[in-house]
């Protein structure tokens, strides 16, 4: 059985998390750093950012 690295896997986004994502993205934080700070997968961050029309500084 694969060990899941992110406790928040497939969890819905809270309003606080969305706000934090917007703040970190606007500061120009890289995807990997945002992912670590929010304990969410890079894929999840990318999907949410895209849905909200946010630009992430470094996608890799």
C-alpha positions as CSV (number, residue, x, y, z in Angstrom):
1,X,0.0,0.0,0.0
2,X,1.4,3.4,-1.0
3,X,2.1,5.9,1.7
4,X,0.3,9.2,1.1
5,X,2.7,12.1,1.6
6,X,0.0,14.8,2.1
7,X,-2.6,14.5,4.9
8,X,-4.9,16.9,3.0
9,X,-5.1,14.7,-0.1
10,X,-8.4,15.2,-1.9
11,X,-9.7,17.4,0.9
12,X,-11.8,20.4,-0.1
13,X,-10.1,23.8,0.0
14,X,-11.1,26.0,3.0
15,X,-11.5,29.8,2.6
16,X,-8.4,30.3,4.7
17,X,-6.4,28.0,2.4
18,X,-7.6,29.8,-0.7
19,X,-6.6,33.1,0.9
20,X,-3.2,31.7,1.8
21,X,-2.6,30.4,-1.7
22,X,-3.4,33.8,-3.2
23,X,-1.1,35.5,-0.7
24,X,1.8,33.1,-1.4
25,X,1.3,33.2,-5.1
26,X,1.3,37.0,-5.2
27,X,4.5,37.1,-3.2
28,X,6.1,35.1,-6.1
29,X,6.7,31.9,-4.1
30,X,7.6,28.9,-6.2
31,X,5.1,26.0,-6.6
32,X,7.3,23.5,-4.6
33,X,7.5,26.0,-1.6
34,X,3.8,26.7,-1.7
35,X,3.1,23.0,-1.8
36,X,5.3,22.4,1.3
37,X,3.9,25.4,3.2
38,X,0.3,24.3,2.6
39,X,0.9,20.5,2.9
40,X,-0.9,19.9,-0.4
41,X,0.4,18.3,-3.5
42,X,1.9,20.5,-6.3
43,X,-0.9,19.1,-8.6
44,X,-3.6,20.3,-6.2
45,X,-1.9,23.8,-5.9
46,X,-1.7,24.0,-9.7
47,X,-5.3,23.0,-10.2
48,X,-6.6,25.5,-7.6
49,X,-4.4,28.3,-8.9
50,X,-5.6,27.7,-12.4
51,X,-9.2,27.7,-11.3
52,X,-8.7,31.0,-9.5
53,X,-6.7,32.5,-12.4
54,X,-3.5,32.8,-10.3
55,X,-0.1,32.7,-11.7
56,X,2.5,30.7,-9.8
57,X,6.1,32.0,-10.2
58,X,7.9,28.7,-10.9
59,X,5.8,25.8,-12.0
60,X,8.8,23.5,-11.6
